[in-house]
Amino acid sequence: QVQLVESGGGLVQAGDSLRLSCAASGSTFSSYAVGWFRQAPGKEREFVSVAGRGWSGSITFYADSLKGRFTISRDNAKNTVYLQMNRLKPEDTAVYYCAAAPVRGRQPRTNEYDYWGQGTQVTVSS
């Protein structure tokens, strides 16, 4: 069992940066890939990024549209995954969720994420 709690959201202006945190409880956190998703009003949830477990180290994946602006990292000692978001745009406005999947060596499919947090709101004003 893994419980996930997101934090770090807020109201910022276009061009600003935010760092989201996803704190996990559970002794097996390091065995999970932890990803970020977002859902804007009236839109479907979309994949943002995931920090996974590779066979020889950590692996990361990003939505193509977000590469270069968003960076994911994880600190297994702190059971926390971070999402650094730079040069934010109004279209980044959404509720951001973190989720955990017991997958190794590849990017998890969305339906493989077993645990989800409650989400944190990010609002970017123009």
C-alpha positions in Angstrom: 0.0 0.0 0.0 1.3 3.4 -0.9 -0.3 6.8 0.0 0.7 9.8 -2.0 0.3 13.4 -1.1 1.0 16.2 -3.5 2.1 19.8 -2.5 3.6 22.9 -4.0 0.8 24.0 -6.2 -0.4 27.6 -6.3 -1.1 30.7 -8.4 1.7 32.1 -10.4 2.3 34.3 -13.4 3.3 33.2 -16.9 7.0 32.6 -17.0 7.3 31.7 -13.3 8.5 28.4 -11.9 7.0 26.0 -9.4 8.2 22.8 -7.9 5.7 20.2 -7.0 6.3 17.5 -4.5 4.8 14.0 -4.1 5.4 12.5 -0.7 4.8 8.8 -0.3 4.3 6.6 2.6 5.1 2.9 2.5 8.2 1.0 2.8 8.3 -0.1 -0.8 8.3 3.4 -2.4 11.6 2.8 -4.2 10.1 -0.2 -6.0 7.5 2.0 -7.7 7.6 4.2 -10.8 6.1 7.5 -9.8 4.5 9.7 -12.4 2.8 13.0 -12.7 -0.4 13.6 -14.6 -2.6 16.7 -15.0 -6.2 17.5 -15.7 -7.4 20.9 -16.9 -11.0 21.9 -16.6 -13.1 20.3 -19.3 -10.2 18.2 -20.6 -9.0 14.6 -20.1 -6.2 13.7 -17.8 -2.9 13.7 -19.5 0.5 12.3 -18.8 3.2 14.7 -17.7 6.3 12.7 -16.6 7.4 9.6 -14.8 10.5 8.7 -12.8 10.8 5.0 -13.1 13.1 2.2 -12.1 15.4 1.0 -14.8 17.5 -2.1 -14.7 20.7 -0.2 -14.1 19.4 3.0 -12.6 16.5 5.4 -12.7 14.8 6.3 -16.0 12.6 9.2 -16.8 10.0 9.9 -19.5 8.2 13.2 -20.4 5.3 14.2 -22.5 6.9 15.5 -25.7 5.2 18.9 -25.4 6.8 19.4 -21.9 10.4 18.4 -22.6 12.8 21.1 -21.8 10.5 22.9 -19.4 9.6 20.3 -16.8 12.1 18.1 -14.9 11.2 15.1 -12.7 13.4 13.8 -10.0 13.1 11.5 -7.0 14.7 11.1 -3.7 14.1 7.6 -2.5 15.6 8.4 0.9 12.9 11.0 1.4 10.2 8.9 -0.3 9.5 12.0 -2.5 9.3 12.7 -6.2 9.6 16.3 -7.5 8.3 18.0 -10.6 10.2 21.2 -11.4 8.1 23.3 -13.8 9.8 26.3 -15.5 8.6 29.0 -17.9 5.0 28.2 -17.0 2.3 29.0 -19.4 -1.5 29.6 -18.8 -2.1 26.3 -20.6 -0.3 24.6 -17.8 -3.1 25.4 -15.5 -4.5 22.1 -14.2 -4.8 19.9 -11.2 -1.6 17.9 -11.0 -1.7 14.4 -9.6 1.1 12.0 -8.8 0.6 8.3 -9.1 2.6 5.1 -8.4 3.0 2.0 -10.6 4.8 -1.3 -9.8 6.6 -1.3 -13.1 10.3 -1.5 -13.8 12.4 -1.0 -16.9 9.8 0.8 -19.0 7.3 3.6 -19.0 4.1 2.4 -17.2 0.8 2.3 -19.0 -1.8 4.6 -17.4 -3.8 1.7 -16.3 -0.8 0.3 -14.4 -0.8 3.1 -11.9 -2.3 1.6 -8.7 -2.1 4.5 -6.4 -3.1 8.1 -6.9 -2.8 11.3 -4.8 -5.6 13.8 -4.3 -4.0 16.4 -6.5 -2.6 20.0 -6.2 -3.9 22.9 -8.2 -1.6 24.9 -10.4 -2.9 28.1 -11.9 -0.9 30.2 -14.3 -2.1 33.7 -15.0 -1.3 35.5 -18.2 
